[in-house]
Structures are given as structure tokens and as C-alpha cells.
């Protein structure tokens, strides 16, 4: 669900203060994007939006969420955007976020 090695690497690379800023920015941006996707029917631009979410998720080690975004991105790229399970993507994010916050103090 979470690539803890990536989390450790990121924290060591940026230090605790900047790491916390990165986490806050990530959570804010992802939640804003998911908020705009939740309950929507139009799927224009979905492939690009999921690609962006996937990249952000991988940067912070949210592997399960990234995998769901990748699956949705692939469907959208093949012309099947209506088949993308946005609820499953949001649920994966919620699970990853919960696990992450339970193990990363101060986030």
C-alpha cells in the first residue's frame, strides 16, 4: 500500500521540515483533484488527470493509489473513460492516506 523506503528516502533527502511541506502540498492537491472527480460524469481529460495523480502518488510512496490511477489512465487512454472506477481510486487514496498518517508523525 505504501512504499516506506520511498517515504524514508524523501524525508532524508529534504529534511523533516520540507518533508512535512511536501506531504501537506501533496494531500491538499490530491484531495482537491479527487474532489473535482468524485461524482462527475464527464470524463474529458481524465487520462491526463489520472497520470498526474499517479506521478504524485509514486513520489510520496502511495503505491496502491498509484496502481489504481494507472489502471484508470490506461482505460481512459483506450477510449473507455466511462469504465474508470473513480470510487475505487478514491477509496485506495483514503486507505493509503490513513495508513501513511498513522505511521508518519506530524503529517
N, CA, C and O atoms as a GROMACS GRO file, in nm:
protein
  428
    1UNK      N    1   0.082  -0.118   0.000
    1UNK     CA    2   0.000   0.000   0.000
    1UNK      C    3   0.087   0.126   0.000
    1UNK      O    4   0.062   0.220  -0.076
    2UNK      N    5   0.190   0.127   0.086
    2UNK     CA    6   0.283   0.239   0.094
    2UNK      C    7   0.425   0.187   0.074
    2UNK      O    8   0.463   0.086   0.133
    3UNK      N    9   0.501   0.255  -0.007
    3UNK     CA   10   0.643   0.222  -0.025
    3UNK      C   11   0.720   0.301   0.082
    3UNK      O   12   0.759   0.415   0.060
    4UNK      N   13   0.740   0.237   0.197
    4UNK     CA   14   0.803   0.305   0.310
    4UNK      C   15   0.948   0.341   0.282
    4UNK      O   16   0.999   0.438   0.338
    5UNK      N   17   1.014   0.265   0.197
    5UNK     CA   18   1.151   0.302   0.158
    5UNK      C   19   1.152   0.437   0.086
    5UNK      O   20   1.241   0.519   0.108
    6UNK      N   21   1.052   0.459   0.002
    6UNK     CA   22   1.041   0.588  -0.070
    6UNK      C   23   1.015   0.702   0.028
    6UNK      O   24   1.072   0.811   0.015
    7UNK      N   25   0.930   0.678   0.126
    7UNK     CA   26   0.900   0.779   0.226
    7UNK      C   27   1.027   0.816   0.302
    7UNK      O   28   1.055   0.935   0.322
    8UNK      N   29   1.102   0.716   0.344
    8UNK     CA   30   1.227   0.740   0.417
    8UNK      C   31   1.325   0.817   0.330
    8UNK      O   32   1.390   0.912   0.376
    9UNK      N   33   1.336   0.776   0.206
    9UNK     CA   34   1.427   0.843   0.111
    9UNK      C   35   1.390   0.990   0.094
    9UNK      O   36   1.478   1.077   0.096
   10UNK      N   37   1.264   1.016   0.079
   10UNK     CA   38   1.217   1.154   0.061
   10UNK      C   39   1.244   1.238   0.186
   10UNK      O   40   1.288   1.353   0.176
   11UNK      N   41   1.217   1.181   0.301
   11UNK     CA   42   1.240   1.252   0.427
   11UNK      C   43   1.388   1.282   0.446
   11UNK      O   44   1.424   1.392   0.488
   12UNK      N   45   1.474   1.186   0.414
   12UNK     CA   46   1.618   1.206   0.428
   12UNK      C   47   1.670   1.308   0.328
   12UNK      O   48   1.760   1.386   0.358
   13UNK      N   49   1.612   1.307   0.208
   13UNK     CA   50   1.656   1.398   0.102
   13UNK      C   51   1.621   1.543   0.133
   13UNK      O   52   1.699   1.634   0.105
   14UNK      N   53   1.503   1.565   0.190
   14UNK     CA   54   1.455   1.701   0.210
   14UNK      C   55   1.459   1.750   0.355
   14UNK      O   56   1.446   1.870   0.378
   15UNK      N   57   1.476   1.661   0.450
   15UNK     CA   58   1.471   1.701   0.591
   15UNK      C   59   1.327   1.706   0.639
   15UNK      O   60   1.233   1.712   0.560
   16UNK      N   61   1.312   1.702   0.770
   16UNK     CA   62   1.178   1.693   0.828
   16UNK      C   63   1.086   1.809   0.792
   16UNK      O   64   0.970   1.788   0.756
   17UNK      N   65   1.137   1.931   0.800
   17UNK     CA   66   1.053   2.048   0.773
   17UNK      C   67   1.001   2.051   0.631
   17UNK      O   68   0.881   2.066   0.608
   18UNK      N   69   1.092   2.036   0.534
   18UNK     CA   70   1.050   2.037   0.395
   18UNK      C   71   0.966   1.914   0.361
   18UNK      O   72   0.875   1.922   0.279
   19UNK      N   73   0.996   1.802   0.424
   19UNK     CA   74   0.917   1.681   0.402
   19UNK      C   75   0.772   1.706   0.443
   19UNK      O   76   0.680   1.669   0.371
   20UNK      N   77   0.752   1.769   0.557
   20UNK     CA   78   0.616   1.799   0.603
   20UNK      C   79   0.545   1.891   0.504
   20UNK      O   80   0.425   1.876   0.479
   21UNK      N   81   0.619   1.988   0.450
   21UNK     CA   82   0.559   2.077   0.349
   21UNK      C   83   0.518   2.000   0.224
   21UNK      O   84   0.412   2.025   0.167
   22UNK      N   85   0.603   1.906   0.183
   22UNK     CA   86   0.574   1.822   0.065
   22UNK      C   87   0.448   1.739   0.090
   22UNK      O   88   0.361   1.730   0.004
   23UNK      N   89   0.439   1.680   0.208
   23UNK     CA   90   0.323   1.597   0.242
   23UNK      C   91   0.196   1.682   0.241
   23UNK      O   92   0.094   1.641   0.184
   24UNK      N   93   0.202   1.798   0.303
   24UNK     CA   94   0.085   1.886   0.307
   24UNK      C   95   0.041   1.927   0.167
   24UNK      O   96  -0.078   1.923   0.134
   25UNK      N   97   0.137   1.966   0.085
   25UNK     CA   98   0.106   2.005  -0.053
   25UNK      C   99   0.045   1.887  -0.130
   25UNK      O  100  -0.055   1.904  -0.199
   26UNK      N  101   0.105   1.770  -0.117
   26UNK     CA  102   0.054   1.650  -0.184
   26UNK      C  103  -0.090   1.623  -0.143
   26UNK      O  104  -0.177   1.607  -0.229
   27UNK      N  105  -0.116   1.618  -0.014
   27UNK     CA  106  -0.251   1.588   0.034
   27UNK      C  107  -0.352   1.692  -0.013
   27UNK      O  108  -0.462   1.657  -0.056
   28UNK      N  109  -0.315   1.818  -0.006
   28UNK     CA  110  -0.406   1.925  -0.050
   28UNK      C  111  -0.437   1.914  -0.199
   28UNK      O  112  -0.553   1.924  -0.240
   29UNK      N  113  -0.334   1.894  -0.280
   29UNK     CA  114  -0.355   1.888  -0.425
   29UNK      C  115  -0.433   1.763  -0.466
   29UNK      O  116  -0.523   1.771  -0.550
   30UNK      N  117  -0.398   1.649  -0.408
   30UNK     CA  118  -0.469   1.526  -0.444
   30UNK      C  119  -0.614   1.534  -0.402
   30UNK      O  120  -0.703   1.496  -0.478
   31UNK      N  121  -0.640   1.584  -0.282
   31UNK     CA  122  -0.778   1.590  -0.236
   31UNK      C  123  -0.860   1.690  -0.318
   31UNK      O  124  -0.978   1.667  -0.343
   32UNK      N  125  -0.799   1.798  -0.361
   32UNK     CA  126  -0.870   1.892  -0.448
   32UNK      C  127  -0.904   1.826  -0.582
   32UNK      O  128  -1.015   1.840  -0.632
   33UNK      N  129  -0.808   1.755  -0.638
   33UNK     CA  130  -0.830   1.688  -0.767
   33UNK      C  131  -0.935   1.577  -0.753
   33UNK      O  132  -1.024   1.566  -0.837
   34UNK      N  133  -0.924   1.497  -0.649
   34UNK     CA  134  -1.022   1.390  -0.629
   34UNK      C  135  -1.160   1.449  -0.602
   34UNK      O  136  -1.261   1.394  -0.645
   35UNK      N  137  -1.164   1.560  -0.530
   35UNK     CA  138  -1.291   1.626  -0.504
   35UNK      C  139  -1.360   1.668  -0.632
   35UNK      O  140  -1.482   1.661  -0.643
   36UNK      N  141  -1.281   1.713  -0.728
   36UNK     CA  142  -1.340   1.754  -0.856
   36UNK      C  143  -1.381   1.633  -0.940
   36UNK      O  144  -1.464   1.646  -1.030
   37UNK      N  145  -1.324   1.517  -0.913
   37UNK     CA  146  -1.359   1.397  -0.989
   37UNK      C  147  -1.474   1.319  -0.927
   37UNK      O  148  -1.549   1.252  -0.998
   38UNK      N  149  -1.490   1.327  -0.795
   38UNK     CA  150  -1.594   1.249  -0.726
   38UNK      C  151  -1.732   1.288  -0.778
   38UNK      O  152  -1.768   1.406  -0.783
   39UNK      N  153  -1.805   1.189  -0.816
   39UNK     CA  154  -1.943   1.210  -0.857
   39UNK      C  155  -1.961   1.278  -0.993
   39UNK      O  156  -2.072   1.319  -1.027
   40UNK      N  157  -1.854   1.289  -1.069
   40UNK     CA  158  -1.868   1.353  -1.200
   40UNK      C  159  -1.893   1.248  -1.307
   40UNK      O  160  -1.848   1.134  -1.297
   41UNK      N  161  -1.966   1.288  -1.408
   41UNK     CA  162  -1.991   1.201  -1.522
   41UNK      C  163  -1.897   1.233  -1.637
   41UNK      O  164  -1.844   1.141  -1.699
   42UNK      N  165  -1.876   1.361  -1.668
   42UNK     CA  166  -1.788   1.391  -1.781
   42UNK      C  167  -1.647   1.337  -1.755
   42UNK      O  168  -1.592   1.352  -1.646
   43UNK      N  169  -1.592   1.276  -1.854
   43UNK     CA  170  -1.460   1.214  -1.838
   43UNK      C  171  -1.356   1.278  -1.928
   43UNK      O  172  -1.254   1.217  -1.958
   44UNK      N  173  -1.382   1.401  -1.974
   44UNK     CA  174  -1.285   1.470  -2.058
   44UNK      C  175  -1.160   1.500  -1.977
   44UNK      O  176  -1.167   1.548  -1.864
   45UNK      N  177  -1.045   1.471  -2.035
   45UNK     CA  178  -0.918   1.499  -1.970
   45UNK      C  179  -0.884   1.403  -1.858
   45UNK      O  180  -0.786   1.425  -1.785
   46UNK      N  181  -0.962   1.297  -1.842
   46UNK     CA  182  -0.940   1.204  -1.731
   46UNK      C  183  -0.805   1.137  -1.739
   46UNK      O  184  -0.738   1.121  -1.636
   47UNK      N  185  -0.763   1.098  -1.856
   47UNK     CA  186  -0.633   1.030  -1.871
   47UNK      C  187  -0.520   1.116  -1.814
   47UNK      O  188  -0.438   1.067  -1.737
   48UNK      N  189  -0.516   1.243  -1.851
   48UNK     CA  190  -0.412   1.332  -1.803
   48UNK      C  191  -0.420   1.358  -1.654
   48UNK      O  192  -0.317   1.368  -1.586
   49UNK      N  193  -0.540   1.370  -1.604
   49UNK     CA  194  -0.558   1.394  -1.460
   49UNK      C  195  -0.511   1.274  -1.378
   49UNK      O  196  -0.446   1.290  -1.275
   50UNK      N  197  -0.544   1.155  -1.425
   50UNK     CA  198  -0.501   1.035  -1.355
   50UNK      C  199  -0.350   1.015  -1.367
   50UNK      O  200  -0.285   0.966  -1.274
   51UNK      N  201  -0.295   1.052  -1.481
   51UNK     CA  202  -0.150   1.044  -1.499
   51UNK      C  203  -0.078   1.133  -1.397
   51UNK      O  204   0.020   1.093  -1.336
   52UNK      N  205  -0.129   1.252  -1.380
   52UNK     CA  206  -0.071   1.346  -1.284
   52UNK      C  207  -0.084   1.294  -1.141
   52UNK      O  208   0.012   1.300  -1.063
   53UNK      N  209  -0.200   1.242  -1.106
   53UNK     CA  210  -0.220   1.185  -0.973
   53UNK      C  211  -0.127   1.067  -0.950
   53UNK      O  212  -0.071   1.052  -0.841
   54UNK      N  213  -0.112   0.984  -1.051
   54UNK     CA  214  -0.023   0.867  -1.040
   54UNK      C  215   0.120   0.911  -1.009
   54UNK      O  216   0.184   0.855  -0.921
   55UNK      N  217   0.169   1.011  -1.082
   55UNK     CA  218   0.304   1.059  -1.060
   55UNK      C  219   0.324   1.114  -0.920
   55UNK      O  220   0.425   1.087  -0.855
   56UNK      N  221   0.228   1.191  -0.874
   56UNK     CA  222   0.235   1.246  -0.738
   56UNK      C  223   0.234   1.134  -0.635
   56UNK      O  224   0.309   1.136  -0.538
   57UNK      N  225   0.148   1.036  -0.657
   57UNK     CA  226   0.137   0.924  -0.564
   57UNK      C  227   0.267   0.845  -0.556
   57UNK      O  228   0.310   0.808  -0.447
   58UNK      N  229   0.329   0.820  -0.669
   58UNK     CA  230   0.455   0.746  -0.669
   58UNK      C  231   0.566   0.824  -0.600
   58UNK      O  232   0.651   0.765  -0.532
   59UNK      N  233   0.566   0.956  -0.615
   59UNK     CA  234   0.667   1.038  -0.550
   59UNK      C  235   0.661   1.028  -0.398
   59UNK      O  236   0.764   1.036  -0.332
   60UNK      N  237   0.542   1.009  -0.343
   60UNK     CA  238   0.527   1.001  -0.198
   60UNK      C  239   0.513   0.857  -0.149
   60UNK      O  240   0.498   0.834  -0.029
   61UNK      N  241   0.517   0.760  -0.240
   61UNK     CA  242   0.514   0.620  -0.199
   61UNK      C  243   0.375   0.559  -0.185
   61UNK      O  244   0.361   0.452  -0.127
   62UNK      N  245   0.273   0.625  -0.237
   62UNK     CA  246   0.136   0.573  -0.230
   62UNK      C  247   0.115   0.474  -0.345
   62UNK      O  248   0.050   0.507  -0.444
   63UNK      N  249   0.170   0.355  -0.332
   63UNK     CA  250   0.175   0.260  -0.443
   63UNK      C  251   0.037   0.205  -0.483
   63UNK      O  252   0.009   0.191  -0.602
   64UNK      N  253  -0.047   0.175  -0.386
   64UNK     CA  254  -0.180   0.121  -0.420
   64UNK      C  255  -0.261   0.227  -0.495
   64UNK      O  256  -0.326   0.196  -0.595
   65UNK      N  257  -0.258   0.349  -0.447
   65UNK     CA  258  -0.328   0.458  -0.513
   65UNK      C  259  -0.273   0.480  -0.654
   65UNK      O  260  -0.349   0.499  -0.748
   66UNK      N  261  -0.141   0.478  -0.667
   66UNK     CA  262  -0.078   0.495  -0.798
   66UNK      C  263  -0.122   0.385  -0.895
   66UNK      O  264  -0.147   0.412  -1.012
   67UNK      N  265  -0.130   0.261  -0.846
   67UNK     CA  266  -0.171   0.150  -0.931
   67UNK      C  267  -0.315   0.167  -0.979
   67UNK      O  268  -0.346   0.138  -1.095
   68UNK      N  269  -0.403   0.215  -0.892
   68UNK     CA  270  -0.542   0.241  -0.932
   68UNK      C  271  -0.549   0.352  -1.036
   68UNK      O  272  -0.625   0.345  -1.132
   69UNK      N  273  -0.467   0.456  -1.015
   69UNK     CA  274  -0.463   0.566  -1.113
   69UNK      C  275  -0.412   0.516  -1.247
   69UNK      O  276  -0.463   0.555  -1.352
   70UNK      N  277  -0.310   0.430  -1.245
   70UNK     CA  278  -0.254   0.374  -1.368
   70UNK      C  279  -0.359   0.293  -1.443
   70UNK      O  280  -0.371   0.304  -1.565
   71UNK      N  281  -0.433   0.212  -1.371
   71UNK     CA  282  -0.537   0.131  -1.435
   71UNK      C  283  -0.643   0.221  -1.500
   71UNK      O  284  -0.687   0.196  -1.612
   72UNK      N  285  -0.682   0.326  -1.428
   72UNK     CA  286  -0.779   0.420  -1.483
   72UNK      C  287  -0.724   0.497  -1.602
   72UNK      O  288  -0.793   0.519  -1.701
   73UNK      N  289  -0.599   0.536  -1.591
   73UNK     CA  290  -0.533   0.607  -1.700
   73UNK      C  291  -0.531   0.521  -1.827
   73UNK      O  292  -0.558   0.570  -1.936
   74UNK      N  293  -0.500   0.394  -1.810
   74UNK     CA  294  -0.495   0.303  -1.925
   74UNK      C  295  -0.633   0.287  -1.989
   74UNK      O  296  -0.645   0.286  -2.112
   75UNK      N  297  -0.734   0.274  -1.906
   75UNK     CA  298  -0.870   0.264  -1.960
   75UNK      C  299  -0.907   0.390  -2.037
   75UNK      O  300  -0.960   0.384  -2.148
   76UNK      N  301  -0.879   0.505  -1.977
   76UNK     CA  302  -0.912   0.631  -2.043
   76UNK      C  303  -0.836   0.646  -2.174
   76UNK      O  304  -0.891   0.695  -2.273
   77UNK      N  305  -0.710   0.603  -2.176
   77UNK     CA  306  -0.629   0.613  -2.297
   77UNK      C  307  -0.684   0.525  -2.409
   77UNK      O  308  -0.667   0.555  -2.527
   78UNK      N  309  -0.749   0.415  -2.371
   78UNK     CA  310  -0.803   0.325  -2.472
   78UNK      C  311  -0.944   0.363  -2.515
   78UNK      O  312  -1.008   0.291  -2.591
   79UNK      N  313  -0.991   0.478  -2.466
   79UNK     CA  314  -1.124   0.525  -2.505
   79UNK      C  315  -1.236   0.476  -2.415
   79UNK      O  316  -1.354   0.492  -2.448
   80UNK      N  317  -1.201   0.416  -2.304
   80UNK     CA  318  -1.302   0.361  -2.213
   80UNK      C  319  -1.308   0.440  -2.082
   80UNK      O  320  -1.318   0.381  -1.974
   81UNK      N  321  -1.303   0.572  -2.092
   81UNK     CA  322  -1.302   0.656  -1.971
   81UNK      C  323  -1.426   0.634  -1.885
   81UNK      O  324  -1.418   0.646  -1.762
   82UNK      N  325  -1.538   0.600  -1.946
   82UNK     CA  326  -1.660   0.578  -1.868
   82UNK      C  327  -1.651   0.455  -1.779
   82UNK      O  328  -1.728   0.441  -1.684
   83UNK      N  329  -1.556   0.366  -1.808
   83UNK     CA  330  -1.539   0.244  -1.728
   83UNK      C  331  -1.444   0.263  -1.610
   83UNK      O  332  -1.428   0.172  -1.529
   84UNK      N  333  -1.381   0.378  -1.600
   84UNK     CA  334  -1.288   0.404  -1.490
   84UNK      C  335  -1.367   0.409  -1.360
   84UNK      O  336  -1.465   0.483  -1.348
   85UNK      N  337  -1.322   0.331  -1.264
   85UNK     CA  338  -1.389   0.324  -1.134
   85UNK      C  339  -1.330   0.430  -1.041
   85UNK      O  340  -1.236   0.404  -0.966
   86UNK      N  341  -1.386   0.550  -1.049
   86UNK     CA  342  -1.336   0.661  -0.967
   86UNK      C  343  -1.354   0.635  -0.819
   86UNK      O  344  -1.273   0.679  -0.738
   87UNK      N  345  -1.460   0.564  -0.782
   87UNK     CA  346  -1.482   0.533  -0.640
   87UNK      C  347  -1.369   0.446  -0.586
   87UNK      O  348  -1.322   0.467  -0.474
   88UNK      N  349  -1.324   0.349  -0.665
   88UNK     CA  350  -1.214   0.262  -0.622
   88UNK      C  351  -1.084   0.341  -0.610
   88UNK      O  352  -1.003   0.315  -0.521
   89UNK      N  353  -1.064   0.437  -0.699
   89UNK     CA  354  -0.945   0.522  -0.693
   89UNK      C  355  -0.948   0.605  -0.566
   89UNK      O  356  -0.848   0.615  -0.496
   90UNK      N  357  -1.062   0.664  -0.536
   90UNK     CA  358  -1.076   0.746  -0.415
   90UNK      C  359  -1.059   0.662  -0.288
   90UNK      O  360  -0.997   0.706  -0.192
   91UNK      N  361  -1.115   0.542  -0.289
   91UNK     CA  362  -1.102   0.451  -0.175
   91UNK      C  363  -0.956   0.412  -0.153
   91UNK      O  364  -0.909   0.406  -0.039
   92UNK      N  365  -0.885   0.385  -0.261
   92UNK     CA  366  -0.743   0.350  -0.249
   92UNK      C  367  -0.664   0.466  -0.190
   92UNK      O  368  -0.577   0.446  -0.105
   93UNK      N  369  -0.696   0.587  -0.232
   93UNK     CA  370  -0.629   0.704  -0.175
   93UNK      C  371  -0.658   0.715  -0.026
   93UNK      O  372  -0.568   0.736   0.055
   94UNK      N  373  -0.785   0.700   0.010
   94UNK     CA  374  -0.823   0.711   0.152
   94UNK      C  375  -0.750   0.608   0.237
   94UNK      O  376  -0.705   0.640   0.347
   95UNK      N  377  -0.738   0.484   0.188
   95UNK     CA  378  -0.666   0.380   0.263
   95UNK      C  379  -0.519   0.414   0.277
   95UNK      O  380  -0.462   0.401   0.385
   96UNK      N  381  -0.458   0.457   0.166
   96UNK     CA  382  -0.316   0.492   0.170
   96UNK      C  383  -0.292   0.609   0.265
   96UNK      O  384  -0.199   0.608   0.345
   97UNK      N  385  -0.376   0.709   0.255
   97UNK     CA  386  -0.361   0.827   0.340
   97UNK      C  387  -0.372   0.788   0.487
   97UNK      O  388  -0.292   0.832   0.569
   98UNK      N  389  -0.469   0.707   0.520
   98UNK     CA  390  -0.489   0.664   0.657
   98UNK      C  391  -0.368   0.589   0.710
   98UNK      O  392  -0.321   0.616   0.821
   99UNK      N  393  -0.318   0.496   0.631
   99UNK     CA  394  -0.200   0.419   0.674
   99UNK      C  395  -0.078   0.511   0.687
   99UNK      O  396  -0.002   0.501   0.783
  100UNK      N  397  -0.061   0.600   0.590
  100UNK     CA  398   0.052   0.692   0.592
  100UNK      C  399   0.049   0.780   0.717
  100UNK      O  400   0.149   0.790   0.788
  101UNK      N  401  -0.065   0.842   0.744
  101UNK     CA  402  -0.076   0.934   0.856
  101UNK      C  403  -0.062   0.863   0.990
  101UNK      O  404  -0.020   0.924   1.088
  102UNK      N  405  -0.098   0.735   0.995
  102UNK     CA  406  -0.084   0.661   1.121
  102UNK      C  407   0.061   0.629   1.154
  102UNK      O  408   0.094   0.601   1.269
  103UNK      N  409   0.148   0.632   1.052
  103UNK     CA  410   0.290   0.597   1.075
  103UNK      C  411   0.387   0.713   1.059
  103UNK      O  412   0.504   0.701   1.095
  104UNK      N  413   0.341   0.824   1.006
  104UNK     CA  414   0.429   0.939   0.985
  104UNK      C  415   0.387   1.049   1.082
  104UNK      O  416   0.291   1.121   1.057
  105UNK      N  417   0.460   1.062   1.190
  105UNK     CA  418   0.423   1.164   1.290
  105UNK      C  419   0.431   1.305   1.232
  105UNK      O  420   0.519   1.338   1.153
  106UNK      N  421   0.335   1.388   1.275
  106UNK     CA  422   0.337   1.528   1.237
  106UNK      C  423   0.280   1.557   1.100
  106UNK      O  424   0.281   1.673   1.059
  107UNK      N  425   0.230   1.458   1.030
  107UNK     CA  426   0.175   1.481   0.896
  107UNK      C  427   0.030   1.518   0.903
  107UNK      O  428  -0.034   1.541   0.801
   0.00000   0.00000   0.00000
